[in-house]
Amino acid sequence: MSQTKKCSKCKEEKETTLEYFGPHTSNKDGLHAWCRNCFREYQKSKPKKEKYRESLYRYYNRVKGVYGIFGINDECLYTGESKSINRRFNDHRCHSRNPAAAIRNNHCQVELYKFLHNYGFDNLDFRLLEECDDHKEKEKDYINKYNPVYNNA
Ligand SMILES: [Zn+2]
């Protein structure tokens, strides 16, 4: 006899197995509160861009390299380098939401943050340009190549 549990989203009783619920280690039974169907619907309902961005932030965790921020006409707005691209993306996102704080903290890329804030962070295209260990050096090549608007602002 198999146990069932009620999905907290659709309220249907389903077998308490991985077939019906995704894994979630911090829950007591090791399974998600939502059934797989509800999760699938939820994932589908999210805008594509958002999904892409979420994966981007995770994917570049601890990736060293050079990245670029591109605008709607594919113009390069900014290039940067970091030993953790994902963390840097998140920093930019955070500062662009609150440029006033960045200004107060004398952040050097204030003009960039003001722009990101006004333009809408999620309308921009963040790209990993190159994964490399000599990212500080490589960034200069990309600045020469793209002449980004906000690197010298
Ligand atoms: Zn459900």
Backbone and ligand atoms as CSV (ligand in chain L), in Angstrom:
chain,resi,resn,atom,element,x,y,z
A,1,MET,N,N,0.842,-1.198,0.000
A,1,MET,CA,C,0.000,0.000,0.000
A,1,MET,C,C,0.873,1.243,0.000
A,2,SER,N,N,0.569,2.142,-0.889
A,2,SER,CA,C,1.409,3.327,-0.934
A,2,SER,C,C,0.714,4.514,-0.274
A,3,GLN,N,N,1.516,5.361,0.304
A,3,GLN,CA,C,0.979,6.551,0.962
A,3,GLN,C,C,0.665,7.625,-0.071
A,4,THR,N,N,-0.192,8.519,0.307
A,4,THR,CA,C,-0.449,9.645,-0.582
A,4,THR,C,C,-0.211,10.942,0.174
A,5,LYS,N,N,0.008,11.988,-0.569
A,5,LYS,CA,C,0.028,13.312,0.056
A,5,LYS,C,C,-0.676,14.316,-0.844
A,6,LYS,N,N,-1.173,15.352,-0.203
A,6,LYS,CA,C,-1.951,16.342,-0.931
A,6,LYS,C,C,-1.016,17.419,-1.458
A,7,CYS,N,N,-1.064,17.629,-2.739
A,7,CYS,CA,C,-0.285,18.715,-3.332
A,7,CYS,C,C,-0.812,20.036,-2.781
A,8,SER,N,N,0.094,20.880,-2.304
A,8,SER,CA,C,-0.366,22.120,-1.660
A,8,SER,C,C,-0.846,23.144,-2.676
A,9,LYS,N,N,-0.634,22.850,-3.969
A,9,LYS,CA,C,-1.069,23.792,-5.000
A,9,LYS,C,C,-2.424,23.393,-5.587
A,10,CYS,N,N,-2.495,22.179,-6.153
A,10,CYS,CA,C,-3.755,21.772,-6.801
A,10,CYS,C,C,-4.662,20.997,-5.841
A,11,LYS,N,N,-4.148,20.670,-4.664
A,11,LYS,CA,C,-4.929,19.981,-3.617
A,11,LYS,C,C,-5.331,18.561,-3.980
A,12,GLU,N,N,-4.688,17.994,-4.989
A,12,GLU,CA,C,-4.999,16.599,-5.327
A,12,GLU,C,C,-4.145,15.667,-4.481
A,13,GLU,N,N,-4.741,14.528,-4.126
A,13,GLU,CA,C,-3.992,13.489,-3.416
A,13,GLU,C,C,-3.200,12.691,-4.439
A,14,LYS,N,N,-1.892,12.570,-4.179
A,14,LYS,CA,C,-1.077,11.783,-5.104
A,14,LYS,C,C,-0.140,10.898,-4.314
A,15,GLU,N,N,0.315,9.839,-4.952
A,15,GLU,CA,C,1.246,8.929,-4.297
A,15,GLU,C,C,2.500,9.661,-3.843
A,16,THR,N,N,2.923,9.350,-2.642
A,16,THR,CA,C,4.124,10.001,-2.100
A,16,THR,C,C,5.383,9.344,-2.680
A,17,THR,N,N,5.567,9.532,-3.955
A,17,THR,CA,C,6.750,8.965,-4.610
A,17,THR,C,C,7.360,10.020,-5.525
A,18,LEU,N,N,8.574,9.737,-5.932
A,18,LEU,CA,C,9.275,10.664,-6.828
A,18,LEU,C,C,8.596,10.768,-8.187
A,19,GLU,N,N,7.743,9.809,-8.465
A,19,GLU,CA,C,7.032,9.875,-9.729
A,19,GLU,C,C,6.074,11.072,-9.737
A,20,TYR,N,N,5.514,11.379,-8.574
A,20,TYR,CA,C,4.500,12.439,-8.521
A,20,TYR,C,C,5.001,13.742,-7.916
A,21,PHE,N,N,6.057,13.639,-7.108
A,21,PHE,CA,C,6.602,14.847,-6.482
A,21,PHE,C,C,8.103,14.930,-6.735
A,22,GLY,N,N,8.584,16.106,-7.033
A,22,GLY,CA,C,10.022,16.278,-7.244
A,22,GLY,C,C,10.775,16.193,-5.928
A,23,PRO,N,N,12.080,15.926,-5.984
A,23,PRO,CA,C,12.865,15.824,-4.755
A,23,PRO,C,C,13.080,17.183,-4.091
A,24,HIS,N,N,13.015,17.206,-2.802
A,24,HIS,CA,C,13.277,18.427,-2.039
A,24,HIS,C,C,13.832,17.998,-0.684
A,25,THR,N,N,15.156,18.037,-0.580
A,25,THR,CA,C,15.792,17.388,0.571
A,25,THR,C,C,15.463,18.006,1.918
A,26,SER,N,N,15.126,19.300,1.929
A,26,SER,CA,C,14.886,19.906,3.242
A,26,SER,C,C,13.465,19.655,3.748
A,27,ASN,N,N,12.609,19.071,2.928
A,27,ASN,CA,C,11.290,18.674,3.427
A,27,ASN,C,C,11.387,17.326,4.125
A,28,LYS,N,N,10.515,17.134,5.106
A,28,LYS,CA,C,10.539,15.932,5.919
A,28,LYS,C,C,10.512,14.653,5.090
A,29,ASP,N,N,9.595,14.606,4.134
A,29,ASP,CA,C,9.479,13.379,3.328
A,29,ASP,C,C,10.403,13.392,2.115
A,30,GLY,N,N,11.225,14.404,2.014
A,30,GLY,CA,C,12.190,14.461,0.910
A,30,GLY,C,C,11.581,14.856,-0.422
A,31,LEU,N,N,10.320,15.291,-0.381
A,31,LEU,CA,C,9.636,15.632,-1.624
A,31,LEU,C,C,9.064,17.045,-1.571
A,32,HIS,N,N,8.894,17.610,-2.748
A,32,HIS,CA,C,8.288,18.935,-2.846
A,32,HIS,C,C,6.848,18.954,-2.359
A,33,ALA,N,N,6.396,20.117,-1.923
A,33,ALA,CA,C,4.997,20.263,-1.517
A,33,ALA,C,C,4.079,20.312,-2.740
A,34,TRP,N,N,4.600,20.784,-3.845
A,34,TRP,CA,C,3.826,20.814,-5.094
A,34,TRP,C,C,4.085,19.543,-5.881
A,35,CYS,N,N,3.065,19.069,-6.551
A,35,CYS,CA,C,3.248,17.888,-7.393
A,35,CYS,C,C,3.994,18.292,-8.670
A,36,ARG,N,N,4.456,17.298,-9.372
A,36,ARG,CA,C,5.232,17.565,-10.596
A,36,ARG,C,C,4.419,18.324,-11.635
A,37,ASN,N,N,3.149,17.980,-11.735
A,37,ASN,CA,C,2.289,18.678,-12.702
A,37,ASN,C,C,2.241,20.173,-12.429
A,38,CYS,N,N,2.046,20.499,-11.152
A,38,CYS,CA,C,1.948,21.912,-10.787
A,38,CYS,C,C,3.262,22.627,-11.067
A,39,PHE,N,N,4.357,21.923,-10.834
A,39,PHE,CA,C,5.659,22.524,-11.095
A,39,PHE,C,C,5.859,22.801,-12.566
A,40,ARG,N,N,5.444,21.822,-13.353
A,40,ARG,CA,C,5.579,21.959,-14.795
A,40,ARG,C,C,4.781,23.183,-15.281
A,41,GLU,N,N,3.567,23.302,-14.787
A,41,GLU,CA,C,2.723,24.440,-15.170
A,41,GLU,C,C,3.375,25.759,-14.765
A,42,TYR,N,N,3.920,25.750,-13.559
A,42,TYR,CA,C,4.566,26.954,-13.045
A,42,TYR,C,C,5.756,27.348,-13.921
A,43,GLN,N,N,6.581,26.358,-14.265
A,43,GLN,CA,C,7.752,26.631,-15.102
A,43,GLN,C,C,7.320,27.177,-16.458
A,44,LYS,N,N,6.267,26.591,-17.011
A,44,LYS,CA,C,5.765,27.025,-18.313
A,44,LYS,C,C,5.257,28.460,-18.255
A,45,SER,N,N,4.656,28.808,-17.140
A,45,SER,CA,C,4.019,30.118,-17.021
A,45,SER,C,C,5.039,31.249,-16.863
A,46,LYS,N,N,6.262,30.884,-16.444
A,46,LYS,CA,C,7.278,31.930,-16.269
A,46,LYS,C,C,7.757,32.423,-17.619
A,47,PRO,N,N,7.985,33.717,-17.753
A,47,PRO,CA,C,8.513,34.213,-19.024
A,47,PRO,C,C,9.867,33.572,-19.322
A,48,LYS,N,N,10.122,33.368,-20.590
A,48,LYS,CA,C,11.360,32.699,-21.013
A,48,LYS,C,C,12.598,33.397,-20.487
A,49,LYS,N,N,12.583,34.707,-20.589
A,49,LYS,CA,C,13.734,35.493,-20.208
A,49,LYS,C,C,14.102,35.260,-18.744
A,50,GLU,N,N,13.081,35.207,-17.942
A,50,GLU,CA,C,13.288,35.023,-16.515
A,50,GLU,C,C,13.948,33.672,-16.236
A,51,LYS,N,N,13.448,32.668,-16.920
A,51,LYS,CA,C,14.015,31.327,-16.759
A,51,LYS,C,C,15.477,31.336,-17.156
A,52,TYR,N,N,15.737,31.971,-18.277
A,52,TYR,CA,C,17.089,32.044,-18.797
A,52,TYR,C,C,18.005,32.728,-17.778
A,53,ARG,N,N,17.507,33.812,-17.218
A,53,ARG,CA,C,18.307,34.558,-16.276
A,53,ARG,C,C,18.612,33.763,-15.015
A,54,GLU,N,N,17.609,33.092,-14.518
A,54,GLU,CA,C,17.835,32.283,-13.327
A,54,GLU,C,C,18.939,31.272,-13.562
A,55,SER,N,N,18.879,30.635,-14.733
A,55,SER,CA,C,19.887,29.612,-15.000
A,55,SER,C,C,21.254,30.261,-15.179
A,56,LEU,N,N,21.242,31.459,-15.751
A,56,LEU,CA,C,22.488,32.186,-15.952
A,56,LEU,C,C,23.190,32.458,-14.612
A,57,TYR,N,N,22.432,32.945,-13.664
A,57,TYR,CA,C,23.021,33.290,-12.377
A,57,TYR,C,C,23.603,32.067,-11.684
A,58,ARG,N,N,22.956,30.941,-11.849
A,58,ARG,CA,C,23.495,29.739,-11.217
A,58,ARG,C,C,24.644,29.175,-12.021
A,59,TYR,N,N,24.441,29.200,-13.322
A,59,TYR,CA,C,25.383,28.515,-14.197
A,59,TYR,C,C,26.795,29.084,-14.092
A,60,TYR,N,N,26.890,30.385,-13.955
A,60,TYR,CA,C,28.215,30.996,-13.952
A,60,TYR,C,C,28.840,31.089,-12.569
A,61,ASN,N,N,28.303,30.354,-11.652
A,61,ASN,CA,C,28.873,30.300,-10.321
A,61,ASN,C,C,30.338,29.863,-10.394
A,62,ARG,N,N,31.226,30.665,-9.854
A,62,ARG,CA,C,32.663,30.387,-9.809
A,62,ARG,C,C,33.320,30.320,-11.180
A,63,VAL,N,N,32.626,30.774,-12.198
A,63,VAL,CA,C,33.269,30.840,-13.506
A,63,VAL,C,C,34.087,32.128,-13.567
A,64,LYS,N,N,35.365,31.999,-13.912
A,64,LYS,CA,C,36.223,33.188,-14.054
A,64,LYS,C,C,36.210,33.636,-15.494
A,65,GLY,N,N,36.186,34.922,-15.703
A,65,GLY,CA,C,36.239,35.368,-17.077
A,65,GLY,C,C,35.816,36.794,-17.288
A,66,VAL,N,N,35.489,37.082,-18.539
A,66,VAL,CA,C,35.088,38.419,-18.953
A,66,VAL,C,C,33.640,38.342,-19.418
A,67,TYR,N,N,32.861,39.345,-19.011
A,67,TYR,CA,C,31.455,39.346,-19.417
A,67,TYR,C,C,31.127,40.689,-20.041
A,68,GLY,N,N,30.020,40.721,-20.754
A,68,GLY,CA,C,29.568,41.969,-21.349
A,68,GLY,C,C,28.097,42.171,-21.071
A,69,ILE,N,N,27.698,43.444,-20.998
A,69,ILE,CA,C,26.286,43.783,-20.880
A,69,ILE,C,C,25.901,44.479,-22.186
A,70,PHE,N,N,24.912,43.911,-22.866
A,70,PHE,CA,C,24.531,44.414,-24.178
A,70,PHE,C,C,23.111,44.954,-24.168
A,71,GLY,N,N,22.912,46.019,-24.937
A,71,GLY,CA,C,21.595,46.633,-25.013
A,71,GLY,C,C,20.756,46.059,-26.126
A,72,ILE,N,N,19.654,46.715,-26.351
A,72,ILE,CA,C,18.632,46.174,-27.245
A,72,ILE,C,C,19.100,46.110,-28.698
A,73,ASN,N,N,20.001,46.989,-29.106
A,73,ASN,CA,C,20.534,46.947,-30.471
A,73,ASN,C,C,21.876,46.231,-30.534
A,74,ASP,N,N,22.113,45.423,-29.507
A,74,ASP,CA,C,23.339,44.654,-29.434
A,74,ASP,C,C,24.575,45.531,-29.243
A,75,GLU,N,N,24.348,46.755,-28.788
A,75,GLU,CA,C,25.494,47.614,-28.510
A,75,GLU,C,C,26.077,47.219,-27.143
A,76,CYS,N,N,27.389,47.252,-27.060
A,76,CYS,CA,C,28.012,46.869,-25.795
A,76,CYS,C,C,28.016,48.053,-24.837
A,77,LEU,N,N,27.395,47.869,-23.697
A,77,LEU,CA,C,27.298,48.950,-22.727
A,77,LEU,C,C,28.419,48.890,-21.707
A,78,TYR,N,N,28.831,47.693,-21.393
A,78,TYR,CA,C,29.806,47.557,-20.338
A,78,TYR,C,C,30.477,46.192,-20.450
A,79,THR,N,N,31.768,46.159,-20.189
A,79,THR,CA,C,32.399,44.857,-20.011
A,79,THR,C,C,33.065,44.845,-18.643
A,80,GLY,N,N,33.139,43.698,-18.071
A,80,GLY,CA,C,33.771,43.559,-16.774
A,80,GLY,C,C,34.427,42.196,-16.678
A,81,GLU,N,N,35.211,42.046,-15.616
A,81,GLU,CA,C,35.830,40.743,-15.393
A,81,GLU,C,C,35.620,40.355,-13.949
A,82,SER,N,N,35.605,39.082,-13.693
A,82,SER,CA,C,35.418,38.640,-12.319
A,82,SER,C,C,35.878,37.203,-12.172
A,83,LYS,N,N,36.224,36.845,-10.949
A,83,LYS,CA,C,36.541,35.438,-10.726
A,83,LYS,C,C,35.290,34.655,-10.365
A,84,SER,N,N,34.180,35.352,-10.264
A,84,SER,CA,C,32.908,34.663,-10.128
A,84,SER,C,C,31.845,35.465,-10.877
A,85,ILE,N,N,31.685,35.125,-12.132
A,85,ILE,CA,C,30.794,35.873,-13.016
A,85,ILE,C,C,29.383,35.930,-12.419
A,86,ASN,N,N,28.964,34.850,-11.894
A,86,ASN,CA,C,27.603,34.795,-11.368
A,86,ASN,C,C,27.412,35.789,-10.223
A,87,ARG,N,N,28.396,35.869,-9.357
A,87,ARG,CA,C,28.278,36.803,-8.244
A,87,ARG,C,C,28.253,38.248,-8.755
A,88,ARG,N,N,29.071,38.500,-9.781
A,88,ARG,CA,C,29.131,39.845,-10.331
A,88,ARG,C,C,27.803,40.243,-10.990
A,89,PHE,N,N,27.199,39.303,-11.694
A,89,PHE,CA,C,25.865,39.562,-12.263
A,89,PHE,C,C,24.900,39.966,-11.166
A,90,ASN,N,N,24.937,39.202,-10.097
A,90,ASN,CA,C,23.999,39.479,-9.001
A,90,ASN,C,C,24.271,40.831,-8.352
A,91,ASP,N,N,25.551,41.187,-8.230
A,91,ASP,CA,C,25.912,42.509,-7.693
A,91,ASP,C,C,25.343,43.610,-8.574
A,92,HIS,N,N,25.537,43.454,-9.884
A,92,HIS,CA,C,25.041,44.470,-10.811
A,92,HIS,C,C,23.529,44.598,-10.699
A,93,ARG,N,N,22.884,43.472,-10.594
A,93,ARG,CA,C,21.424,43.484,-10.490
A,93,ARG,C,C,20.985,44.214,-9.223
A,94,CYS,N,N,21.676,43.887,-8.140
A,94,CYS,CA,C,21.359,44.478,-6.855
A,94,CYS,C,C,21.573,45.993,-6.891
A,95,HIS,N,N,22.729,46.441,-7.382
A,95,HIS,CA,C,23.022,47.876,-7.433
A,95,HIS,C,C,22.083,48.614,-8.375
A,96,SER,N,N,21.711,47.953,-9.469
A,96,SER,CA,C,20.869,48.652,-10.431
A,96,SER,C,C,19.455,48.830,-9.896
A,97,ARG,N,N,19.080,47.978,-8.974
A,97,ARG,CA,C,17.769,48.160,-8.352
A,97,ARG,C,C,17.778,49.349,-7.414
A,98,ASN,N,N,18.932,49.625,-6.870
A,98,ASN,CA,C,19.019,50.697,-5.886
A,98,ASN,C,C,20.240,51.567,-6.148
A,99,PRO,N,N,20.205,52.336,-7.245
A,99,PRO,CA,C,21.384,53.134,-7.589
A,99,PRO,C,C,21.728,54.171,-6.524
A,100,ALA,N,N,20.735,54.619,-5.770
A,100,ALA,CA,C,21.007,55.611,-4.725
A,100,ALA,C,C,21.995,55.069,-3.705
A,101,ALA,N,N,21.856,53.801,-3.370
A,101,ALA,CA,C,22.778,53.179,-2.416
A,101,ALA,C,C,24.169,53.063,-3.015
A,102,ALA,N,N,24.215,52.755,-4.295
A,102,ALA,CA,C,25.510,52.651,-4.965
A,102,ALA,C,C,26.217,54.009,-4.956
A,103,ILE,N,N,25.444,55.066,-5.130
A,103,ILE,CA,C,26.007,56.417,-5.119
A,103,ILE,C,C,26.528,56.767,-3.722
A,104,ARG,N,N,25.721,56.449,-2.731
A,104,ARG,CA,C,26.127,56.707,-1.340
A,104,ARG,C,C,27.427,55.996,-0.999
A,105,ASN,N,N,27.585,54.775,-1.528
A,105,ASN,CA,C,28.789,54.010,-1.217
A,105,ASN,C,C,29.934,54.326,-2.169
A,106,ASN,N,N,29.768,55.408,-2.927
A,106,ASN,CA,C,30.811,55.812,-3.875
A,106,ASN,C,C,31.214,54.696,-4.814
A,107,HIS,N,N,30.245,53.982,-5.254
A,107,HIS,CA,C,30.542,52.908,-6.188
A,107,HIS,C,C,31.026,53.510,-7.491
A,108,CYS,N,N,32.027,52.886,-8.083
A,108,CYS,CA,C,32.659,53.524,-9.232
A,108,CYS,C,C,31.810,53.464,-10.496
A,109,GLN,N,N,30.814,52.585,-10.527
A,109,GLN,CA,C,30.050,52.460,-11.779
A,109,GLN,C,C,28.648,53.054,-11.665
A,110,VAL,N,N,28.585,54.181,-10.999
A,110,VAL,CA,C,27.284,54.788,-10.725
A,110,VAL,C,C,26.489,55.070,-12.001
A,111,GLU,N,N,27.162,55.592,-13.021
A,111,GLU,CA,C,26.455,55.910,-14.268
A,111,GLU,C,C,25.853,54.645,-14.879
A,112,LEU,N,N,26.608,53.579,-14.789
A,112,LEU,CA,C,26.113,52.301,-15.288
A,112,LEU,C,C,24.859,51.876,-14.522
A,113,TYR,N,N,24.911,52.001,-13.224
A,113,TYR,CA,C,23.774,51.554,-12.418
A,113,TYR,C,C,22.536,52.405,-12.659
A,114,LYS,N,N,22.765,53.682,-12.832
A,114,LYS,CA,C,21.628,54.560,-13.133
A,114,LYS,C,C,20.996,54.129,-14.445
A,115,PHE,N,N,21.865,53.837,-15.402
A,115,PHE,CA,C,21.357,53.404,-16.698
A,115,PHE,C,C,20.607,52.079,-16.573
A,116,LEU,N,N,21.212,51.116,-15.901
A,116,LEU,CA,C,20.579,49.800,-15.747
A,116,LEU,C,C,19.222,49.932,-15.069
A,117,HIS,N,N,19.194,50.841,-14.110
A,117,HIS,CA,C,17.957,51.065,-13.363
A,117,HIS,C,C,16.857,51.604,-14.287
A,118,ASN,N,N,17.202,52.602,-15.090
A,118,ASN,CA,C,16.211,53.227,-15.966
A,118,ASN,C,C,15.810,52.332,-17.134
A,119,TYR,N,N,16.761,51.595,-17.623
A,119,TYR,CA,C,16.539,50.772,-18.807
A,119,TYR,C,C,15.751,49.515,-18.448
A,120,GLY,N,N,15.906,49.096,-17.222
A,120,GLY,CA,C,15.276,47.841,-16.803
A,120,GLY,C,C,16.285,46.726,-16.924
A,121,PHE,N,N,16.769,46.309,-15.819
A,121,PHE,CA,C,17.853,45.338,-15.793
A,121,PHE,C,C,17.546,44.104,-16.646
A,122,ASP,N,N,16.316,43.668,-16.593
A,122,ASP,CA,C,15.977,42.429,-17.289
A,122,ASP,C,C,15.777,42.607,-18.791
A,123,ASN,N,N,15.890,43.851,-19.264
A,123,ASN,CA,C,15.828,44.060,-20.710
A,123,ASN,C,C,17.204,43.939,-21.350
A,124,LEU,N,N,18.196,43.792,-20.517
A,124,LEU,CA,C,19.558,43.758,-21.036
A,124,LEU,C,C,20.044,42.325,-21.194
A,125,ASP,N,N,21.059,42.210,-21.995
A,125,ASP,CA,C,21.581,40.897,-22.293
A,125,ASP,C,C,22.960,40.742,-21.645
A,126,PHE,N,N,23.040,39.878,-20.687
A,126,PHE,CA,C,24.309,39.615,-20.032
A,126,PHE,C,C,24.962,38.415,-20.682
A,127,ARG,N,N,26.193,38.574,-21.079
A,127,ARG,CA,C,26.845,37.492,-21.796
A,127,ARG,C,C,28.216,37.207,-21.226
A,128,LEU,N,N,28.515,35.948,-21.123
A,128,LEU,CA,C,29.880,35.555,-20.822
A,128,LEU,C,C,30.656,35.651,-22.124
A,129,LEU,N,N,31.684,36.482,-22.156
A,129,LEU,CA,C,32.436,36.653,-23.397
A,129,LEU,C,C,33.540,35.615,-23.510
A,130,GLU,N,N,34.140,35.351,-22.378
A,130,GLU,CA,C,35.207,34.353,-22.413
A,130,GLU,C,C,35.470,33.839,-21.007
A,131,GLU,N,N,35.610,32.555,-20.914
A,131,GLU,CA,C,35.991,31.966,-19.645
A,131,GLU,C,C,37.503,31.821,-19.647
A,132,CYS,N,N,38.174,32.440,-18.673
A,132,CYS,CA,C,39.633,32.404,-18.678
A,132,CYS,C,C,40.177,32.756,-17.305
A,133,ASP,N,N,41.423,32.391,-17.052
A,133,ASP,CA,C,42.058,32.723,-15.780
A,133,ASP,C,C,42.661,34.117,-15.787
A,134,ASP,N,N,43.102,34.565,-16.959
A,134,ASP,CA,C,43.718,35.898,-17.038
A,134,ASP,C,C,42.658,36.946,-17.401
A,135,HIS,N,N,41.564,36.920,-16.642
A,135,HIS,CA,C,40.422,37.787,-16.978
A,135,HIS,C,C,40.739,39.266,-16.884
A,136,LYS,N,N,41.658,39.634,-15.974
A,136,LYS,CA,C,41.996,41.059,-15.839
A,136,LYS,C,C,42.641,41.582,-17.119
A,137,GLU,N,N,43.522,40.759,-17.676
A,137,GLU,CA,C,44.193,41.131,-18.923
A,137,GLU,C,C,43.225,41.101,-20.103
A,138,LYS,N,N,42.472,40.023,-20.157
A,138,LYS,CA,C,41.553,39.818,-21.289
A,138,LYS,C,C,40.484,40.917,-21.366
A,139,GLU,N,N,40.118,41.439,-20.217
A,139,GLU,CA,C,39.075,42.470,-20.234
A,139,GLU,C,C,39.505,43.644,-21.110
A,140,LYS,N,N,40.800,43.983,-21.033
A,140,LYS,CA,C,41.303,45.119,-21.822
A,140,LYS,C,C,41.095,44.887,-23.309
A,141,ASP,N,N,41.316,43.643,-23.749
A,141,ASP,CA,C,41.101,43.321,-25.169
A,141,ASP,C,C,39.648,43.578,-25.561
A,142,TYR,N,N,38.743,43.182,-24.662
A,142,TYR,CA,C,37.327,43.347,-24.985
A,142,TYR,C,C,36.897,44.805,-24.935
A,143,ILE,N,N,37.519,45.569,-24.037
A,143,ILE,CA,C,37.209,47.003,-24.007
A,143,ILE,C,C,37.647,47.647,-25.325
A,144,ASN,N,N,38.821,47.238,-25.811
A,144,ASN,CA,C,39.284,47.760,-27.100
A,144,ASN,C,C,38.375,47.339,-28.242
A,145,LYS,N,N,37.905,46.105,-28.148
A,145,LYS,CA,C,37.080,45.554,-29.225
A,145,LYS,C,C,35.709,46.228,-29.281
A,146,TYR,N,N,35.081,46.387,-28.118
A,146,TYR,CA,C,33.687,46.857,-28.099
A,146,TYR,C,C,33.547,48.350,-27.788
A,147,ASN,N,N,34.571,48.920,-27.186
A,147,ASN,CA,C,34.486,50.311,-26.747
A,147,ASN,C,C,33.167,50.592,-25.999
A,148,PRO,N,N,32.955,49.906,-24.895
A,148,PRO,CA,C,31.652,49.977,-24.220
A,148,PRO,C,C,31.353,51.362,-23.666
A,149,VAL,N,N,30.098,51.733,-23.746
A,149,VAL,CA,C,29.662,53.075,-23.382
A,149,VAL,C,C,30.013,53.430,-21.931
A,150,TYR,N,N,29.845,52.499,-21.021
A,150,TYR,CA,C,29.950,52.865,-19.611
A,150,TYR,C,C,31.252,52.460,-18.928
A,151,ASN,N,N,32.206,51.947,-19.668
A,151,ASN,CA,C,33.455,51.607,-19.002
A,151,ASN,C,C,34.271,52.837,-18.626
A,152,ASN,N,N,34.081,53.902,-19.377
A,152,ASN,CA,C,34.867,55.106,-19.081
A,152,ASN,C,C,34.043,56.188,-18.421
A,153,ALA,N,N,32.779,55.880,-18.175
A,153,ALA,CA,C,31.893,56.906,-17.590
A,153,ALA,C,C,32.245,57.143,-16.129
L,1,ZN,ZN,ZN,-0.446,19.718,-7.836
